[in-house]
Amino acid sequence: MKITKIIRLAVVLAVLPALSGCWYLVAGGAGAYGGYKMKEKGYTLQNPIAKEKTSKQ
């Protein structure tokens, strides 16, 4: 019983460092998707962020 707990703990400790880089990819993907959706709605990246104005003639 004690050996099983030790093995489980060792597996968890071995896997955690391998997954740490994945969080950067997830965050980057979420940011890219958010930017894409904002661009669809007419927003552009400026300082400050503003909606594009259409010119009326």
C-alpha positions, 0 to 999 in steps of 0.5 A: 500500500505504501509503495503504491502511494510512493509510485503515484507521487513519483509519477505526478512529480515526473509529469508536472515539469513536462506540462509546464510549457503547455500552459504558455501555448494555451494562454497564447492560443486564447489571446490569439482567438480573442484578438481574432474575434475582436478584429471581426467586430471591428476593433483594432489594436491602438493606444487606446483600443478603439473601434474602427470608424467607417467613413460616411460620404 
